[in-house]
Amino acid sequence: MQEVLRAVLAGDLPAAEWARIPLPESYKALTVHKDEVGMFDGLPSAERDPRRSLHVEHVAVPQPAPDEVLVAVMASSINYNTVWSSIFAPIPTFEFLTRYGRTSELGKRHDLPYHVLGSDLAGVVVRAGDGVRRWKPGDRVLAHCLSVDLQNPQGHDDAMLDPEQRIWGFETNFGGLAELALVKANQLLPKPEHLAWEEAASPGLVLSTAYRQLVSRNGAALKQGDTVLIWGACGGLGSYATQLALNGGAVPVCVVSSSDKAETIRKLGAELVIDRAADGFEFWRDGEPDRKEWRRLGNRIRELTGGDDPDIVFEHPGRETFAASVYVARRGGTIVTCASTTGYDHYFDNRYLWMHLKRIVGSHFANYSEAWRANELVRRGRVHPTLSKTYPLDDAALGVRDVQQNAHQGKVGVLCLAPNTGLGVSNPSMRERYARELTIFQEH
């Protein structure tokens, strides 16, 4: 891998030169093992420690199919799906790999006794399959995490509706928390030139998810003037949802869990902030939903907005907050939901949905067009990475633990091949223009 790294650091090489750079037989990766799936049996999810199940080890280099590329990964980032993979909950991700393995000979490559995790990357293409036309070795790229080949008619209206769509690095193998990664050519996006590798790798999954969920017609179709309640506004999803709301002329009401996070989100430009820890909001008591707390939250939102209820509720915590989200949305409003990081079994009082003509919209990642448009906002300096901390690959399990325990702000990055932070910037003048915005989350 050192020859590959030297080539990346040397700068632009012709595509033909990349073919002469030998690849190793193995590469370093963050994995979980199939024979350890039962190690947390009997423990609730919150008590399962990813540091026990995650391994950094060398695995065999996969060969790209005709529509795939092999990318030298300079940096990646931690998403909550890596937490799920590492604690084997709600189901072990090896079940996804086994299912994928039954689809074809190429699918069998993914059904292995180890799973290389990670659904983000920034790096350089080092090999391209014979059918790849748009991209070539040497291209500096990101990868979004929708893996789909669009052989089913359902996917041609919206790729997320394809029955064979999968989340790369979660429902497929060979993910981005590694020195090399295998992705389909239709996952690639151009790297923003003003960002370092670790910054460029951090928005991918969460920004694209937030874009579809909040902005796209497939989600809440945000419009100017909308009031948007954003849960976890200082986290991965929420920090990008806040930027998208502000860019779109909406009014974000940002819910955070500490005074530090309230300070950070105000620096991002949000004016209406609820510190749920300071206000003591608890939506469940003794295993029962607390309706008084729903009303208290609704009153707090109206205090901040001058009497307005949210047109849109950006919902991703799930069980803990969902009933309150349905309650506080305005008549005719939209609750758009994904992730459910506090639990999938949602409760809500249906009277506040059906009698007030509200809508619940399910949203899952993004199609290629949505991911591309979201990345263009980053490339143009309209949305900025919210990277707060970066670990080396050898310590990636610590980053996964941070995300599991919500002990972070924004995104947690991982250096894979990059020897240190700050590398990969090819447009320093643009970077200087946005120097303040790029450091907001790194100050904590």
Steps between C-alpha positions, in 0.01 A plus 500: 500500500796733542548519122135592458527765771813648344318525166205678661723745685708565188203658325337447164623192317371393157252213517743274316760555773260373765476165324874455556475554875467156658229433752570286806328168562345632819405830661416628848131528589257542789297178527260295705514118503216262428608256771461774763138588422379356831751678722244754627205263539283602794632856518285800404636704210622783722725262695665345193848648462624524138860497619458131582369394159694719257830384348764680295658233283627418152251349254527387138470760223177447298494523122265758344215382280446673160289776662716546809812688608760443768576815699803578714326641807672803648232562762159380611253578780280333760126470446243345729468199271856405602380503861219260405743273316742497791240403762321250271168679555222517409626208287853391408597652167634160391136419423512771231825360360361146484190626319716698256715193442201308367428754224790426260858386463613858555279524806675197650815710544324687781396195702813463712574410864601864555327825413701809398293791631455864406261698278710809420832561329718758333784368289646426158387246241777243449323241282189519283293216354476459123149649490585820688496803268458816709782439748864398463796415722641813659162672546451653846160388615245448773262205514138523604360185655217390268604174335257414219532372144147601386404174328149526644238734352398638841834672541482708186253749646698526825802276563412478869189303400704232326446170687873424465632831639744460785700726727867450418715411800191396697304267273804433279861417576821689417397829664687825548659459844804347336804573284314381189130482416292343226212711367279518195583774250156653555595568863779742413490877548771761435698599808458866609832665418517729803465222757756276665445127460347452845266797452389382157421152633273620780179636337418212259244272663348750741482797263342295221256348749408844635465640146248236395322507833462875518542659155412242234147447368552142622518637855347809661554735200615791717401846383590855598343611827442149637554449870705182546551318830839325481579236761867443580591815313866483601547138392581351161156519337379804689801721432442463125122530529556832679720629218252385235213670683692826529607486133140439393356800680337289771499562876672215686408432862802302615479248784833413664606317813749736668599864534820435301297365211262796524798734466634311199170493312456875555840556339366309200231768466203354688318749725226282655655232721354267762742340746292200602736419788470849648121495452477150644285349226416132561236360266467162675445438870485153655467347153201717408483799262474832683248718316569796726853506365371504142294808583791662683721449195229646274471806721879543502509491120223762480690723742799494267310537172246758607215252500580278201497120509750308283404450136757219493643282775840354409472176696776243547534412874193276467327346797609756759371804311256379234175552692605854589590563135155397378336715768692824439480504117249756372166403351578364155869478589752230416703272724782357287683212662803276469760321716316453833823493698317477836274218383286386208175427685329837483198613699283798409146613568326459166235760584759771448589353164167419342285778647762767424576363151872456560726273294776259596755454222760226512838593351808286440838626380481657148512417133801593286347826378421612856846403624661685208299818567585485870870466416479797262392715795823401676712557190354851465553587865129515582517212748804432716634186668422474869802289589590527869756225563717266294647163599761286322365176356669300776284687755176508299320297767536798735315714248224241470464506878477882495213484251323225692511708819423833329828628643575702188384794296444491125700220341790283613761439231753223443836529324556188290797543263548871571796527741364815665219753480494800268612322181322494165409869457531605136320838518662688790346836410148361530596333826622831639166658412317249723764461772263599782217270392734202475612530862170553682464139611872449558502759777336253742 
